[in-house]
Amino acid sequence: MLGRTLREVSAALKQGQVSPTELCQRCLSLIKKTKFLNAYITVSEEVALKQAEESEKRYKKGLSLGDLDGIPVAVKDNFSTAGIETTCASNMLKGYVPPYNATVVQKLLDQGALLMGKTNLDEFAMGSGSTDGIFGPVKNPWSYSKQYREKRKQKSHGENEDSDWLITGGSSGGSAAAVSAFTCFAALGSDTGGSTRNPAAHCGVVGLKPSYGLVSRHGLIPLVNSMDVPGILTRCVDDAAIVLGILAGHDPKDSTTIQDPVKPFTLPSLTDVSKLCIGIPKEYLTPELSSEVRSLWSKAANLFESEGAKVIEVSLPHTSYSIVCYHVLCTSEVASNMARFDGLEYGHRCDTDVSTEAMYAATRREGFNDVKL
């Protein structure tokens, strides 16, 4: 059951093949069994079981809230969750309990989703390995696959197996690992410059960064406001489309979202690709691109072409400038966003009382890792 798609498990719930409580308990059991992956910072067992109980009552009355009713999901620990600690994997916010839910979290809950817990990440979502948060690194579930273990045995020379694991990528590594390990059916990540797509690739799941403004950022603790987007991690493309359809749309609490509060967002049904024209940017075929990735890229292009789509080479000549702009915006906005954590308003505060400047410095030294400092 845990290996099924969202659509399949939703149908199983509606047909009574499994109850929300049974599904929740199976996921909780697997979370405990895979604790060594370090995918979760907080496991909200009581909350999830209570939500499952409410979902079960709705199903018995024939009042399902939608495709996510009774479905276990996980949320990256940089999204605000009412009554549940939100740490950003940092000493700076350890112990912080938000009084409200991020819009995307609320939308999942409004659909009856079961919140299994908050997932691990790089501190404040700044990183690409999910290795530098205060709760330790996230381990890739594929590190413990039979194929990988057999492959490593052939190459190992007395190495310690406990230290022989693969990274998940980051910064949404906890969410990617949670989905990959079957502890939930979908998870929220955040994506600034690849933080959802990178770990999805490492863990063998689907990672989607929606277009900026399509999904509300309200309640997502910012890293780079100009680029942060809530991301979606699932085990298949269809599941990602289902979740996107639920999350996308106007939010009066986020002025950057699409400005159409009346007309709901709907995904177009695309079964015929013969009228599509797909561009392959020549600037992306760099010498550094591995032969494996290049081969898979060609395979995908050929697949579209075989189905009638037109595939052409295009040029995006300003690509190199976009990378420079990304780094300029990223560093400046990170510095600006981290400046708010000064020990005065909320979050960690040191015991130093020599002067305001000394308190600032000590608070930030104790609260942030070396990357932020």
C-alpha positions as CSV (number, residue, x, y, z in Angstrom):
1,M,0.0,0.0,0.0
2,L,2.8,2.5,0.9
3,G,4.3,2.1,-2.6
4,R,1.2,3.2,-4.4
5,T,0.6,6.5,-6.1
6,L,-1.5,9.3,-4.6
7,R,-4.4,8.5,-6.9
8,E,-4.2,4.8,-6.2
9,V,-4.1,5.1,-2.4
10,S,-6.9,7.7,-2.5
11,A,-9.1,5.3,-4.4
12,A,-8.2,2.5,-1.9
13,L,-9.3,4.8,0.9
14,K,-12.6,5.6,-0.8
15,Q,-13.2,1.9,-1.4
16,G,-12.5,1.0,2.2
17,Q,-9.5,-1.2,1.3
18,V,-7.5,0.7,4.0
19,S,-8.5,3.2,6.6
20,P,-6.8,6.6,7.2
21,T,-5.7,5.4,10.7
22,E,-4.2,2.2,9.3
23,L,-2.3,4.1,6.6
24,C,-1.1,6.6,9.2
25,Q,0.1,3.9,11.5
26,R,2.0,2.1,8.7
27,C,3.8,5.3,7.8
28,L,4.6,6.1,11.5
29,S,5.9,2.6,11.9
30,L,8.2,3.0,8.9
31,I,9.4,6.4,10.1
32,K,10.5,4.7,13.3
33,K,12.2,1.9,11.4
34,T,14.1,4.3,9.2
35,K,15.0,6.8,11.9
36,F,18.7,6.2,11.0
37,L,18.0,8.2,7.8
38,N,17.5,11.3,9.9
39,A,14.8,12.5,7.5
40,Y,12.6,14.0,10.2
41,I,13.4,16.6,12.7
42,T,9.9,16.4,14.4
43,V,7.5,13.5,14.1
44,S,4.0,14.8,14.8
45,E,2.5,11.4,15.7
46,E,-0.3,12.6,17.9
47,V,-1.4,15.3,15.4
48,A,-1.3,12.8,12.5
49,L,-3.3,10.2,14.4
50,K,-5.9,12.7,15.4
51,Q,-6.2,14.0,11.8
52,A,-6.5,10.3,10.6
53,E,-9.4,9.8,13.1
54,E,-11.2,12.9,11.7
55,S,-10.6,11.7,8.1
56,E,-12.0,8.3,9.0
57,K,-15.2,9.9,10.3
58,R,-15.6,11.8,7.0
59,Y,-15.1,8.7,4.9
60,K,-17.7,6.8,6.9
61,K,-20.2,9.7,6.1
62,G,-19.1,9.8,2.5
63,L,-17.8,13.4,2.9
64,S,-14.2,13.1,1.6
65,L,-12.5,16.4,1.3
66,G,-10.6,15.4,-1.9
67,D,-7.7,13.4,-3.3
68,L,-5.5,14.1,-0.3
69,D,-8.0,13.2,2.5
70,G,-6.3,10.7,4.7
71,I,-3.0,10.8,2.8
72,P,0.2,11.1,4.9
73,V,2.4,14.0,3.9
74,A,5.6,15.6,5.3
75,V,6.7,19.3,5.4
76,K,10.2,20.8,5.3
77,D,11.1,22.4,8.6
78,N,11.2,25.9,7.2
79,F,7.5,26.2,6.7
80,S,5.5,27.6,9.6
81,T,3.2,25.0,11.3
82,A,0.8,26.1,14.0
83,G,1.7,24.5,17.4
84,I,4.6,22.5,15.9
85,E,8.2,23.5,16.4
86,T,9.8,25.1,13.3
87,T,13.6,25.2,13.5
88,C,15.0,25.6,10.0
89,A,17.6,23.1,11.4
90,S,19.2,26.0,13.2
91,N,20.0,26.8,16.9
92,M,18.7,30.3,16.1
93,L,15.1,29.0,15.9
94,K,15.3,25.9,18.1
95,G,12.2,25.9,20.3
96,Y,10.3,28.4,18.0
97,V,6.6,27.4,17.7
98,P,4.7,29.4,15.1
99,P,1.1,30.6,15.9
100,Y,0.0,30.0,12.3
101,N,0.3,27.7,9.3
102,A,2.0,28.6,6.0
103,T,-0.6,28.9,3.3
104,V,0.7,25.7,1.5
105,V,0.5,23.8,4.7
106,Q,-3.0,25.0,5.4
107,K,-4.1,24.1,1.9
108,L,-2.9,20.5,2.4
109,L,-4.7,20.3,5.8
110,D,-7.9,21.7,4.3
111,Q,-7.8,18.8,1.9
112,G,-7.6,16.4,4.8
113,A,-3.9,15.5,4.5
114,L,-2.2,13.9,7.5
115,L,0.9,15.8,8.7
116,M,3.5,13.1,9.6
117,G,6.1,15.6,10.7
118,K,8.7,18.2,9.8
119,T,11.7,17.2,7.7
120,N,15.4,17.8,7.9
121,L,17.4,20.3,5.8
122,D,20.5,22.4,5.5
123,E,20.3,25.3,8.0
124,F,17.9,27.9,6.8
125,A,17.7,25.9,3.5
126,M,21.1,27.2,2.4
127,G,23.0,24.2,1.0
128,S,22.9,21.4,-1.5
129,G,23.7,18.3,0.6
130,S,21.3,18.4,3.7
131,T,24.5,17.9,5.7
132,D,25.0,21.1,7.7
133,G,21.9,21.4,9.9
134,I,22.2,21.2,13.7
135,F,20.3,17.8,13.7
136,G,23.0,16.1,11.5
137,P,23.0,14.9,7.9
138,V,20.2,13.2,6.1
139,K,21.2,9.8,4.6
140,N,19.9,8.7,1.2
141,P,17.6,5.7,1.4
142,W,19.4,4.3,-1.6
143,S,22.5,3.9,0.5
144,Y,20.8,0.9,2.1
145,S,19.5,-0.7,-1.1
146,K,20.7,-4.2,-1.9
147,Q,22.1,-3.1,-5.2
148,Y,24.3,-0.3,-3.6
149,R,25.5,-2.6,-0.8
150,E,26.5,-5.3,-3.2
151,K,28.3,-2.8,-5.4
152,R,30.2,-1.3,-2.4
153,K,31.2,-4.8,-1.1
154,Q,33.1,-5.3,-4.4
155,K,35.0,-2.1,-4.0
156,S,35.3,-1.7,-0.2
157,H,38.5,-2.4,1.6
158,G,37.6,-2.8,5.3
159,E,35.5,0.4,5.4
160,N,33.0,0.9,8.2
161,E,29.5,0.3,6.8
162,D,28.0,2.8,9.2
163,S,30.0,5.6,7.6
164,D,29.3,4.3,4.1
165,W,26.2,6.3,3.0
166,L,25.2,8.6,0.2
167,I,24.0,12.2,0.6
168,T,20.4,13.1,-0.4
169,G,21.3,16.4,-2.0
170,G,19.7,19.6,-0.6
171,S,18.5,21.6,0.9
172,S,15.2,19.6,0.9
173,G,17.0,16.3,1.6
174,G,14.7,15.3,4.4
175,S,11.6,15.7,2.3
176,A,13.1,13.7,-0.6
177,A,14.3,10.9,1.7
178,A,10.9,10.8,3.4
179,V,9.1,10.3,0.1
180,S,11.8,7.9,-1.2
181,A,11.6,5.7,1.9
182,F,7.8,5.4,1.7
183,T,7.2,7.2,5.0
184,C,4.8,9.6,3.2
185,F,3.2,10.0,-0.2
186,A,4.2,13.6,-0.8
187,A,6.3,16.2,0.9
188,L,6.8,20.0,0.7
189,G,10.3,21.3,0.0
190,S,11.5,24.8,-0.8
191,D,13.5,25.7,-3.9
192,T,15.7,28.8,-4.5
193,G,18.3,27.5,-6.9
194,G,17.6,23.7,-7.0
195,S,16.8,22.8,-3.4
196,T,13.8,20.6,-4.4
197,R,15.0,19.3,-7.7
198,N,18.5,18.5,-6.6
199,P,17.5,16.1,-3.7
200,A,14.7,14.6,-5.9
201,A,17.3,13.6,-8.4
202,H,19.6,12.1,-5.7
203,C,16.8,10.1,-4.2
204,G,15.0,8.9,-7.3
205,V,11.8,10.9,-6.8
206,V,10.0,13.7,-8.7
207,G,10.8,17.2,-7.6
208,L,8.9,20.2,-9.0
209,K,9.7,23.9,-8.6
210,P,6.5,25.7,-9.6
211,S,6.8,29.0,-11.5
212,Y,7.5,31.9,-9.2
213,G,4.1,33.4,-8.0
214,L,2.1,30.3,-8.8
215,V,2.3,29.0,-5.2
216,S,2.1,31.2,-2.1
217,R,5.3,31.8,-0.1
218,H,3.4,33.0,3.0
219,G,4.7,31.2,6.0
220,L,7.9,30.0,4.2
221,I,10.8,31.3,6.2
222,P,12.7,33.2,3.6
223,L,16.2,32.7,2.3
224,V,16.1,34.6,-1.0
225,N,12.7,36.3,-1.3
226,S,13.2,36.9,-5.1
227,M,13.6,33.2,-5.9
228,D,12.2,31.1,-3.0
229,V,9.3,28.9,-4.1
230,P,7.5,26.1,-2.2
231,G,8.5,22.8,-3.9
232,I,6.7,19.5,-4.3
233,L,8.2,16.0,-3.9
234,T,6.3,12.9,-4.9
235,R,7.0,9.5,-6.4
236,C,5.5,10.1,-9.8
237,V,4.7,13.1,-12.1
238,D,0.9,12.6,-11.8
239,D,1.2,12.9,-8.0
240,A,3.1,16.1,-8.4
241,A,0.4,17.5,-10.7
242,I,-2.3,16.6,-8.1
243,V,-0.5,18.4,-5.3
244,L,0.3,21.5,-7.5
245,G,-3.4,21.7,-8.5
246,I,-4.2,22.0,-4.7
247,L,-1.4,24.4,-3.8
248,A,-1.5,26.9,-6.7
249,G,-3.5,30.0,-6.8
250,H,-3.9,33.5,-5.5
251,D,-3.2,34.3,-1.9
252,P,-4.1,37.7,-0.4
253,K,-1.3,37.2,2.1
254,D,1.4,37.0,-0.7
255,S,1.4,39.9,-3.2
256,T,3.7,38.0,-5.5
257,T,1.1,35.3,-6.3
258,I,-1.0,35.2,-9.5
259,Q,-3.6,38.0,-9.2
260,D,-6.8,36.2,-10.0
261,P,-8.7,35.4,-6.8
262,V,-11.9,34.4,-8.6
263,K,-10.7,32.0,-11.2
264,P,-9.1,28.9,-9.6
265,F,-5.9,27.5,-11.1
266,T,-6.3,24.4,-13.2
267,L,-3.7,22.2,-14.9
268,P,-4.3,21.6,-18.6
269,S,-4.8,18.0,-19.7
270,L,-1.9,17.2,-22.1
271,T,-2.3,13.9,-23.9
272,D,-1.4,15.1,-27.3
273,V,2.1,16.6,-27.7
274,S,2.0,16.9,-31.5
275,K,1.4,20.6,-31.3
276,L,4.2,21.3,-29.0
277,C,7.5,22.9,-30.0
278,I,10.2,22.0,-27.5
279,G,13.5,24.0,-27.4
280,I,16.9,22.6,-26.4
281,P,19.1,25.5,-25.3
282,K,22.5,25.1,-26.8
283,E,24.2,27.0,-24.0
284,Y,23.1,24.2,-21.6
285,L,25.1,21.5,-23.5
286,T,28.3,22.4,-21.7
287,P,31.6,20.4,-21.7
288,E,31.1,19.7,-18.0
289,L,27.8,17.9,-18.7
290,S,28.3,14.2,-18.0
291,S,27.7,11.7,-20.8
292,E,25.0,10.0,-18.7
293,V,23.0,13.2,-18.3
294,R,23.5,14.1,-22.0
295,S,22.3,10.7,-23.0
296,L,19.1,10.9,-20.8
297,W,18.5,14.4,-22.2
298,S,18.6,13.1,-25.7
299,K,16.4,10.2,-24.8
300,A,13.7,12.5,-23.5
301,A,13.9,14.8,-26.6
302,N,13.7,11.7,-28.8
303,L,10.7,10.5,-26.9
304,F,8.8,13.8,-27.5
305,E,9.8,13.8,-31.1
306,S,8.6,10.2,-31.6
307,E,5.2,11.3,-30.3
308,G,4.9,14.1,-32.9
309,A,6.4,17.1,-31.0
310,K,8.7,19.4,-32.8
311,V,12.2,19.5,-31.1
312,I,14.5,22.4,-32.1
313,E,17.8,23.9,-30.9
314,V,17.3,27.4,-29.4
315,S,19.7,30.0,-27.9
316,L,19.5,31.6,-24.5
317,P,22.6,33.9,-24.9
318,H,22.2,35.6,-21.5
319,T,22.5,32.3,-19.5
320,S,26.0,33.2,-18.2
321,Y,24.7,36.5,-16.9
322,S,21.8,34.9,-15.2
323,I,24.2,32.8,-13.1
324,V,26.0,36.0,-12.0
325,C,22.8,37.7,-11.2
326,Y,21.7,34.6,-9.1
327,H,24.8,34.8,-7.0
328,V,24.5,38.6,-6.5
329,L,20.9,38.4,-5.5
330,C,21.4,35.2,-3.4
331,T,24.2,36.6,-1.3
332,S,22.7,40.0,-0.8
333,E,19.2,38.7,0.2
334,V,20.6,36.0,2.4
335,A,22.6,38.6,4.3
336,S,19.5,40.8,4.6
337,N,17.2,38.0,5.7
338,M,19.7,36.7,8.3
339,A,20.1,40.2,9.8
340,R,16.7,39.9,11.5
341,F,18.1,37.2,13.8
342,D,19.8,39.5,16.3
343,G,18.5,38.2,19.6
344,L,16.2,41.1,20.3
345,E,12.8,40.0,19.0
346,Y,12.6,36.2,18.7
347,G,14.8,33.2,18.4
348,H,18.0,32.4,20.3
349,R,19.5,35.0,22.5
350,C,22.9,34.6,24.3
351,D,23.5,35.4,28.0
352,T,26.1,38.1,27.2
353,D,25.0,41.5,28.6
354,V,28.2,43.5,28.3
355,S,26.8,45.6,25.4
356,T,24.3,45.4,22.6
357,E,27.0,44.9,20.1
358,A,28.5,42.0,22.1
359,M,25.1,40.5,22.5
360,Y,24.5,40.7,18.7
361,A,27.8,39.0,18.0
362,A,27.5,36.2,20.6
363,T,23.9,35.5,19.6
364,R,24.7,35.1,16.0
365,R,27.9,33.1,16.7
366,E,25.9,30.6,18.9
367,G,22.8,30.6,16.6
368,F,24.3,30.2,13.2
369,N,26.7,27.6,11.7
370,D,29.9,28.6,9.9
371,V,28.2,28.9,6.6
372,K,26.0,31.8,7.8
373,L,28.7,33.5,9.7
